[in-house]
Amino acid sequence: MDFHLTEEQKRLKKTVRDLAESEFRDKAHIWDQNDEFPRENVMKLAEMGLLGITIPKEYGGGGGTIFDVVLTIEELARVCRATSTILVTQVGDAEAIKEHGSDNLKEKYLPGMAKGEILSCITISEPQAGSDVTAMSTTAELDGDSYVLNGIKHFITNGDVADLYMVFVRYGKESSGAHGIGSILVDGGTPGLIVGKNDIMMGIRGAGHPEIIFENCRVPKENVLVQGDPSNNEGFKKILASFNSERCFNSANCLGIAQGAFDEALKYSQERETFGKKVSDYQGIQWMLADMAIKLEASRWLLYRAAVNGSEGHPELLEVSIAKTFANDMSLEVCNAAMQIHGGYGYCVEFPLERAWRDARAYSFGAGTPQIQRNMIAQQLLRGKLDVIRNR
């Protein structure tokens, strides 16, 4: 059991932190205020090889691990969540194509995704199907050599700028529940793919979250990523495994936000004076800082364990559900405490704390809410999974 980062991992972490501080920090509030896509940041990620961090080297990527992605997101999220969230969608799609795609799909999409020439998005949520993914109604019906898609997706990160859409669909109108669910890749600009209104969000502004509508959208059947069979849930089971990596990335965003907020609060408490004393001299503030640090370190190692153990495949559901539930709650608690330490200034838009709190709130919705995670944790405990992860 080794709790130390390798020299290569330390270099990656430092490289990304330096990039975030020198290139992304000063404009992070602009992307937020204007709700503007940070394209220059995305191109910088591509230039640094970070967009294709897990894409195999034969397709122009870095061949990295899930843990490498977690370290990268953690450092980006300290500064700019629009940028870190965009990276999550790109990596998530690349991972799915790498695992499930045909050789033709890998050749067609992965090199462009690594270079930033193809930006992707994941379309899952629907107006009546959020946490309950099995309630989705978007269908893919086979017609000759194509599948015809019909349905509506919403809250789709990157949906207004994407060149590629990974669409979760129900193969066959007669299927229900988890049966028949799979995924298919749709190129941007395909007739019948309509980008609808962009929902204005409280946080993670700049990444874009529009509605995506499919109206008799015809897609070549060779673009099927995970085939769904109306008679079983095998396609859905394949998709579920990929959610565990997304939960790691969600947790990494929470960790990065909270770490950035803590750093600001620690610095401010040592500079600000009240009643002739530094704010950091007050025991009440010291206890707040100590509690924040405890929560950060606990979250970090829960997440790192899940990511490291999952870097040779998919993270373990129990480990990542525990990590995500803790990280979702922790990020809001730490950001709230950091705002309190700043006093009224923490509530001002000139300071990064209010933006951090708004952004942190969003991650409790994505990749399964903390309430859903607690349900899954309990189910895993009742199946004896805790002993499995303790003893490996």
N, C-alpha and C positions, 0 to 999 in steps of 0.2 A: 504494500500500500504506500504510494508515493504522493505526497501532497505538494510537491514542487513542480512548477512549470519548467519545461525544457528550455534550453537556450533559444531554440527556434521559436517556441511559443512566446517567450519574453520579447523577442525581436518583433514578432507579429503585433503583439499588444502595444509595444512602444511606437511602432510605425503607424498604426492606426490612430493612436492617441495624438501623435504629432500632427498627422494629417487633419484630424478633427479640430485641434486647437488652432492650427495655422490657416486652414482653408475654410472651415465650416462654421466656427463659432460666431464670427462677426455678423454673418448673414442669417443665422438661424431664426432670429426674431422677424426678419423680413419675409421669409417663406411663410411663417406663421401668420403675420399680420395681413399679408396679401393673399393668403391661401394659394400660393404659387408653387408649381412643381419645380424642385431644385435641380434642374437638368444639368447645370454645370457641376454640381456635386456628384451626380450619377456618372457623368463622363469621367470625373476624376477617379471614382471607384473603379471604373473600367480600366483606366490607364494604369492604376496600381495593381491590377489583376484581382481585385476583390469581388467584382461582380461574378466572376467565374471561379470563386475560391474552391468549390467542391467539384467542379466539372473536371472530368478526367483530362490528363495532359494531352492525350491524343486528339482531343477536341479543342485544344487551346486554353484549357483551364489550369488551375493550380493543383488539382488532385488532393485538396485538403479534406479535413474531417469535420464532423458536426461540431466538435469542440473548437476547432479553428473559427467556425462561424460564430459560435457563442462569444469567444474572446473579441472578435471583430465588432459584433453588434453592441456588446457591453461598452466599448470605447466610443463608438459612434453615438450611442444613445445618451451618453453624458452630455452631449452638445446639441445634437439635432435629430429629433425623432422622425421627422419626415424622411430624412436620408436613411436612417437605420431600418425603418419600416419598409421602404422601397427595396432595400437589399434583401429583406426577409422574403418578400414575394418572389424576387428573382431567383434566390437560392432554392426556395421551396419548389418552384416549377422545374428548375434544373434537376433537382434531386428526383422528382417524379419521372421526368423524361429519362434520366440515367437509369433508373431502376426498372421502369415498365415499358419504355419506348422501344420500338423496333430500331434496327440499325439505320434505316432510312430516316426515321424521325430524329435520331441522335445526330446524324450528319446534317440534316436540314436545319436544326435549331440550335444545338449546343454551341458551335463555334461563334455564331452571331450573338448569342446570349453572353458569352464570355467577353466579347469585345464591346458590348453595350450597343450593338447595332440592332438587337432585338430585345425590347423591354417587354416583360410578361406580367400577367396578373392571374390570380386565382378567383374563379367565380363559383361560390358555394351558396351563400346566404340568399334567401328569397323572402318576399314579404310575409309569407306564412311558415317559413322554415328557417329558423335561426339555430338555436341549440339543438332542436330536433331535426337533424339533417335528413332523417328518413322520411320526413314529410315533404321533401322537395317534389315539385311538379313539372320542372323543365324536362321535356322529353326529346329523345333522339329516335326517329323512326327510319328504318332502312328503306331506301327507294333506289333500286338499281345499284349503282356503284357509290352512292352517297348516303349519308345520314342527314335527315332534315330535322333541325332543332327548332323548338318552340317553347317559350317561357320567359320569365323575368327574374333577373338577379338584382340584388341591391347591396349597398355598402361595399362596393368593389374597389379596393385599394389599387391605384394605378390605372383604373379602368378607362379614364379619359385620355391616356397617353400610350396605352399598351399597343404593341405590335403583335402580341400573341396572347390568346386567352385559353387558359386551362379550365374547361367547363365541366362541372359535375352535372350529370344528366341521368335520367331514368330511361333505360333502354326498353322500349315497349310500354305502351299505355296501360296494358293489362297488369303490369307489375305493381306491387304495393310494399310499404315498409322498406326494409333494407334490400329486398329482392330487386334485381335489375339495375341497381345503381352502379355507375361507372364514370369514366371521364373521357373527354375527347379534346383535341387541340384545334382551335379555330384561329385563323389568321385575321389580324386587324384589317378592316376594309372589306371583309367578305359580305356580299349582298345579304341583307336580312339581319346583320348584326348592327344594332342601333345603340349608340351611346346616349342615354337619357340624361335627366337632370342630375346635377352634382349636389348631393346632400351636404349642407354646411354643417361641419362638426365643431364641437367644443374644443377638441384637441386633435393632435396629429394632422394639423392643417398643412397643406402643401402636397400631401401624397395623393389627394383626389379620392373621392368615394362615390362615384356616380352609379346610377341605375343602368344595367345592361339588359337590353331587350333582344330576344331572338324571335324573328317572324319568318317562318319558312326559310331558315338559314341553312343552306346546303353545304355540307362539309364532306370531302372525300373520305371514304371508309378507312383508308390507310392512315388517317389521322386519329383513329381510336387509340387511346392510351391505355385505359383499363376497360375491358369489355364487361358490360353488365349482362347478366342472364336473368330474365324474368322468373325463372324457376328456382333461383337460389340467391344467396347473399355473398357469394365468393368475391365478386368485384368490390363490394362495399368493404369487406374485411381487408382487402389489399389497401384500399384508400385509408382506412382507419389507422393502419400502422404508420403512415406518413404524418398523421396528425401529431404523433409524439415528438417528432423533430420540430414541428411548428411550435409546440408547447415549450420546448427548450428555447427557441428564438424569442418567443413572447416573454419568457422569464428573464432572458438576457436584456431585453429592452427595459423591463422593470428595474432590474439591477443597475443598469447604466443610468437611468433617470435618477434613481435614489442616490447613487454615488455622486452624481453631479450636484444634486441638491445638498447633500451632506458636505461636500467640499466647499460650497458657497457659504453654508452656515458656519462651518468651522473657521473659515477665514474671516467672516464678518464678525464673529464673536470675539476674535482676537484684535480687531481693529476698532470696533465701536465702544465708546465709553458712555456710561450713565452713572450719575451720582459720584463722579470722580474715580470710577473703577471700570476696568474692561468688562464687557459683558461675560466673557469667559471666566471671570473670577468668581461669579456667583455659582454656588453649589447647585442650585436648581437648573441652571443652564448646563453645567458639567454633567449632571445626571441625564439630561436630555441628549447630549452628545454621546454619552456612553451607551444609552439605549439604542440610539440610531446606529452606532458602530456594531453593536451586538447583532441587531437585526440584519444589517448588511452582510456581515461575515457568515451568519447562519444561512442566509439566502444564497450567498456565493457558493458555499460548499455543497449545499443541496443541489444546486444547478450543475456545478462542475461534475459532481458524481454522476448525475444522470447523463450528461453530455459525453463524458469520457467512456462510460459503460456502453453508450449507444453509438460510439464512433465507428464500430465495426459492423453496424447494422442499424436497427431502429432502437431508440431508447426504450427502456422498460416502462410500461404504463404506470405502475405504482410509483416508481421513482420520480418520473417527470410530472405526474399529477400532484405529488406532494410539493415538488419544487415550484410548480406554477402557482398553486394555491397560496403558498407562503409568500412568493414574490409579488403576487398581485396585491395582497394585503399590506405587505411590508413597504412597497413603493409609495402607497398613499400615506401611510403613517409617517415615513421619513420625510416626504415632501411637506406634509402638514407641519411637522415639527420644525423643519427648516424655515418655513414661512413664519412661524411663531417667533423663532429666534431673531428674525429680521424685523419683527414688529410690523408697523404700518408699511415699511418699505417692501416687505415681502409680498404685499398685495398690489404693488405698483407694477405696471407693465414694463417699466424701465429695468426692473430686476428679473432674472430668469425663473424665479420660484413659482410665480403664478402659472407660467407656461408649463413648467415641469409638472405641477399638480394636475393641470388640465390634460396633459398628455398621459400621465400615469393612469388616470381614470379610464382611459380607453381600453387598456390591455385586460381589464376584467371581463370584457365582452368577447374578445377574440380567442379562438382555439379552445372554446369551452369555458364557461363561467366558473368562478370558484365554487358555486353551488353544484354544478355538474361534476366538477373535479372531486368534490367531497363524496358525491354519490359513487363515483368510480373508485375512489380510495377505499371506501367501505366494502364495495364488492370484491376488490382485490384482497383485502384483509380477510374476508370471510372465506376466500378460496385458498388461504394459506400462503399468499405471495410474499408476505413480510419475511417469513423464514427464508424464502428463496433469495431475496436480495441481501439479507443479513449474512448469509453463509457463502456467498459466492466470492 
